[in-house]
Amino acid sequence: MSSEKHHGDEGIRLLYKLSKEELVRIIVDDAKNWLAHDGLWFQEIEKRYGLDVAVDADTEAWRKFTVIEARRIMARLGITPGGGISALVECLKHRFYARLNLQEAIDITENRAVFRMLDCRVQSARKRKGMPEHPCKSVGIVEYGEFAKTVDSRIVTRCIACPPDPVPEEYWCAWEFTLQD
């Protein structure tokens, strides 16, 4: 680090003084703040321009963000592109959503895995407030598809179930990842 003052240096130095428990609380709180901002942004666009415009804007934002998130996770974990299903399953554990939602990867083989969102903070909050389900399938196709392709360009993503389509009681959405040669 150079001798010139960098923005945020003091805030970063403070983090080094905190206990592991305090750091975990901060990480979870930061994830909640991120999701709250994302939701408020979406609701404001929906209120001004309608649901279709909000979903289209959200889709395009996720098209870019999910790639950034995947690359940063991979860099942090030392994972190079092309790591297959095992790399994808590991990266999914490190997403912002993983700090807030209950999720699982099942049926994992060398060439395939199923990822399920068992409890989605967004959907659960909408349900609690008496709001309709968020129709997130079109966004999810881009979000999970681009995330998987960033980890390994050979991975093909298929939506198993996601609102607005009917979903079973045991999960909010499910995605199948298949390694293609």
Sine and cosine of phi, psi and omega as CSV:
sin_phi,cos_phi,sin_psi,cos_psi,sin_omega,cos_omega
0.00,0.00,0.71,-0.70,-0.02,-1.00
-0.95,0.30,0.17,-0.99,-0.04,-1.00
-0.98,0.22,-0.24,0.97,0.01,-1.00
-0.95,0.31,0.46,-0.89,-0.05,-1.00
-0.96,0.29,0.77,-0.64,0.06,-1.00
-0.95,-0.30,0.62,-0.79,0.06,-1.00
-0.89,0.46,0.70,-0.72,0.04,-1.00
1.00,0.03,-0.11,0.99,-0.03,-1.00
-0.82,0.57,-0.72,0.69,-0.05,-1.00
-0.90,0.44,-0.67,0.75,0.04,-1.00
-0.88,0.48,-0.61,0.79,0.03,-1.00
-0.94,0.33,-0.68,0.73,0.03,-1.00
-0.86,0.51,-0.61,0.79,0.03,-1.00
-0.89,0.46,-0.58,0.81,0.01,-1.00
-0.88,0.48,-0.58,0.82,-0.01,-1.00
-0.91,0.41,-0.32,0.95,-0.02,-1.00
-1.00,0.01,-0.14,0.99,-0.10,-1.00
-1.00,0.02,0.42,-0.91,0.06,-1.00
-0.96,0.27,0.26,-0.97,0.05,-1.00
-0.85,0.52,-0.67,0.74,0.00,-1.00
-0.88,0.47,-0.67,0.75,0.03,-1.00
-0.91,0.42,-0.63,0.78,0.02,-1.00
-0.91,0.41,-0.65,0.76,0.04,-1.00
-0.89,0.46,-0.69,0.72,0.04,-1.00
-0.86,0.50,-0.66,0.75,0.01,-1.00
-0.91,0.42,-0.68,0.73,0.00,-1.00
-0.88,0.48,-0.72,0.70,0.00,-1.00
-0.91,0.42,-0.68,0.73,0.02,-1.00
-0.89,0.45,-0.67,0.74,0.05,-1.00
-0.89,0.46,-0.63,0.78,0.04,-1.00
-0.90,0.43,-0.67,0.74,0.05,-1.00
-0.89,0.46,-0.67,0.75,0.03,-1.00
-0.89,0.46,-0.68,0.73,0.02,-1.00
-0.86,0.50,-0.73,0.69,-0.04,-1.00
-0.92,0.38,-0.62,0.78,0.04,-1.00
-0.88,0.48,-0.70,0.72,0.03,-1.00
-0.89,0.46,-0.70,0.71,0.02,-1.00
-0.85,0.53,-0.71,0.71,-0.01,-1.00
-0.92,0.39,-0.68,0.73,0.01,-1.00
-0.91,0.42,-0.64,0.77,0.05,-1.00
-0.87,0.49,-0.75,0.67,-0.01,-1.00
-0.86,0.51,-0.73,0.68,-0.03,-1.00
-0.89,0.46,-0.58,0.81,0.02,-1.00
-0.93,0.37,-0.68,0.74,0.05,-1.00
-0.90,0.44,-0.67,0.74,0.02,-1.00
-0.87,0.49,-0.69,0.72,-0.01,-1.00
-0.90,0.44,-0.66,0.75,-0.06,-1.00
-0.98,0.19,-0.63,0.78,-0.19,-0.98
-0.83,-0.56,-0.09,1.00,0.01,-1.00
0.99,-0.17,0.29,-0.96,-0.07,-1.00
-0.89,0.45,-0.68,0.74,-0.04,-1.00
-0.87,0.49,-0.69,0.72,0.02,-1.00
-0.91,0.41,-0.66,0.75,0.00,-1.00
-0.89,0.46,-0.70,0.72,0.01,-1.00
-0.91,0.42,-0.67,0.75,0.04,-1.00
-0.88,0.48,-0.71,0.70,0.01,-1.00
-0.90,0.43,-0.66,0.75,0.01,-1.00
-0.89,0.46,-0.67,0.74,0.02,-1.00
-0.86,0.52,-0.72,0.69,-0.03,-1.00
-0.94,0.35,-0.58,0.81,0.07,-1.00
-0.90,0.43,-0.69,0.72,0.02,-1.00
-0.92,0.40,-0.55,0.84,0.01,-1.00
-0.84,0.55,-0.59,0.81,0.01,-1.00
-1.00,0.04,-0.72,0.70,-0.09,-1.00
-0.90,0.44,-0.66,0.75,-0.08,-1.00
-0.89,0.46,-0.54,0.84,0.06,-1.00
-0.94,0.35,-0.70,0.72,0.04,-1.00
-0.86,0.50,-0.73,0.68,-0.01,-1.00
-0.88,0.48,-0.72,0.69,0.00,-1.00
-0.87,0.49,-0.71,0.70,-0.01,-1.00
-0.89,0.46,-0.66,0.75,0.00,-1.00
-0.92,0.39,-0.66,0.76,0.05,-1.00
-0.89,0.46,-0.73,0.68,-0.01,-1.00
-0.87,0.50,-0.69,0.73,0.02,-1.00
-0.89,0.46,-0.70,0.72,-0.01,-1.00
-0.89,0.46,-0.61,0.79,-0.04,-1.00
-1.00,-0.01,-0.09,1.00,-0.03,-1.00
0.95,0.31,0.52,0.85,0.00,-1.00
-0.99,-0.15,0.79,-0.61,0.04,-1.00
-1.00,-0.07,0.46,-0.89,0.03,-1.00
-0.84,0.54,0.58,-0.82,0.02,-1.00
0.99,-0.14,0.26,0.97,-0.07,-1.00
-0.99,0.16,0.00,1.00,0.07,-1.00
0.97,0.24,-0.28,-0.96,-0.07,-1.00
-0.89,0.45,-0.65,0.76,-0.03,-1.00
-0.88,0.47,-0.63,0.78,0.04,-1.00
-0.92,0.39,-0.66,0.75,0.01,-1.00
-0.89,0.46,-0.73,0.68,-0.01,-1.00
-0.86,0.51,-0.66,0.76,0.03,-1.00
-0.91,0.41,-0.70,0.72,-0.01,-1.00
-0.90,0.44,-0.59,0.80,0.02,-1.00
-0.87,0.49,-0.47,0.88,0.02,-1.00
-0.94,0.33,-0.25,0.97,-0.12,-0.99
-0.93,-0.37,0.13,0.99,0.03,-1.00
-0.96,0.29,0.35,-0.94,0.09,-1.00
-0.79,0.61,-0.70,0.72,-0.02,-1.00
-0.85,0.52,-0.54,0.84,-0.03,-1.00
-0.90,0.43,-0.35,0.94,0.03,-1.00
-0.98,0.18,-0.29,0.96,-0.16,-0.99
-0.86,-0.52,-0.50,0.87,-0.11,-0.99
-0.94,-0.33,0.44,-0.90,0.10,-0.99
-1.00,-0.01,0.87,-0.49,-0.08,-1.00
-0.68,-0.74,0.31,-0.95,0.04,-1.00
-0.49,-0.87,0.47,-0.88,0.17,-0.99
-0.92,-0.38,0.77,-0.64,-0.04,-1.00
-0.76,-0.65,0.14,-0.99,0.03,-1.00
0.77,0.64,0.68,0.73,-0.08,-1.00
-0.99,0.13,0.83,-0.55,0.14,-0.99
-0.77,-0.63,-0.05,-1.00,0.03,-1.00
-0.90,0.44,-0.47,0.88,-0.10,-0.99
-0.91,-0.41,-0.01,1.00,-0.10,-1.00
-0.37,-0.93,0.52,-0.85,0.14,-0.99
-0.46,-0.89,0.47,-0.88,0.11,-0.99
-0.90,-0.43,0.75,-0.66,0.01,-1.00
-0.92,-0.39,0.76,-0.64,-0.02,-1.00
-0.78,-0.62,0.69,-0.72,0.11,-0.99
-1.00,-0.07,0.98,-0.21,-0.08,-1.00
-0.97,0.25,-0.65,0.76,0.08,-1.00
-0.68,-0.74,0.87,-0.49,-0.02,-1.00
-0.97,-0.25,0.85,-0.53,-0.03,-1.00
-0.85,0.53,-0.63,0.77,0.00,-1.00
-0.91,0.41,-0.78,0.62,-0.05,-1.00
-0.92,0.40,-0.65,0.76,0.01,-1.00
-0.89,0.45,-0.65,0.76,0.02,-1.00
-0.91,0.41,-0.68,0.73,0.02,-1.00
-0.89,0.46,-0.67,0.74,0.01,-1.00
-0.89,0.46,-0.70,0.72,0.03,-1.00
-0.87,0.50,-0.59,0.81,-0.05,-1.00
-1.00,0.06,0.06,1.00,-0.01,-1.00
0.96,0.27,0.33,0.94,0.00,-1.00
-1.00,-0.01,0.39,-0.92,0.07,-1.00
-0.93,0.36,0.34,-0.94,0.06,-1.00
-0.84,0.54,0.56,-0.83,0.10,-1.00
-0.97,0.24,0.82,-0.58,-0.02,-1.00
-0.98,0.17,0.97,0.23,-0.20,-0.98
-1.00,-0.08,0.05,1.00,-0.08,-1.00
-0.84,0.55,-0.75,0.66,-0.05,-1.00
-0.89,0.45,-0.59,0.81,0.06,-1.00
-0.94,0.33,-0.70,0.72,-0.02,-1.00
-0.87,0.49,-0.61,0.79,0.03,-1.00
-0.85,0.53,-0.69,0.72,0.03,-1.00
-0.95,0.32,-0.76,0.65,-0.06,-1.00
-0.84,0.54,-0.83,0.56,-0.05,-1.00
-0.96,0.29,-0.59,0.81,0.02,-1.00
-0.90,0.45,-0.74,0.68,-0.01,-1.00
-0.94,0.34,-0.59,0.81,0.06,-1.00
-0.87,0.49,-0.76,0.64,-0.02,-1.00
-0.89,0.46,-0.69,0.73,0.00,-1.00
-0.91,0.42,-0.50,0.87,0.05,-1.00
-0.93,0.37,-0.63,0.77,0.04,-1.00
-0.93,0.36,-0.70,0.72,0.01,-1.00
-0.42,-0.91,0.89,-0.45,-0.08,-1.00
-0.89,0.45,-0.22,0.97,0.00,-1.00
-1.00,0.08,-0.13,0.99,-0.06,-1.00
-0.99,0.10,0.78,-0.63,0.06,-1.00
-0.96,-0.29,0.70,-0.71,-0.04,-1.00
-0.94,-0.34,0.70,-0.71,0.05,-1.00
-0.76,-0.65,0.73,-0.69,0.06,-1.00
-0.98,0.20,0.81,-0.59,0.09,-1.00
-1.00,0.05,-0.73,0.69,0.03,-1.00
-0.29,-0.96,0.65,-0.76,0.02,-1.00
-0.19,-0.98,0.66,-0.75,0.05,-1.00
-0.84,0.54,0.64,-0.77,0.35,0.94
-1.00,0.06,-0.04,1.00,0.07,-1.00
-0.92,0.39,0.42,-0.91,0.06,-1.00
-0.88,0.48,0.63,-0.77,0.05,-1.00
-0.81,-0.58,0.52,-0.85,0.02,-1.00
-0.95,0.32,0.26,-0.97,-0.02,-1.00
-0.88,0.48,-0.51,0.86,-0.15,-0.99
-0.99,0.16,-0.16,0.99,0.08,-1.00
-0.39,-0.92,0.31,-0.95,0.02,-1.00
-1.00,0.01,-0.62,0.79,0.04,-1.00
-0.46,-0.89,0.37,-0.93,0.03,-1.00
-0.57,-0.82,0.61,-0.80,-0.08,-1.00
-0.71,-0.70,0.67,-0.74,0.06,-1.00
-0.96,-0.28,0.76,-0.65,0.05,-1.00
-0.92,-0.40,0.81,-0.59,-0.01,-1.00
-0.81,-0.59,0.73,-0.69,0.04,-1.00
-1.00,0.08,0.87,-0.49,0.02,-1.00
-0.96,-0.28,0.64,-0.77,0.06,-1.00
-0.99,-0.12,0.00,0.00,0.00,0.00
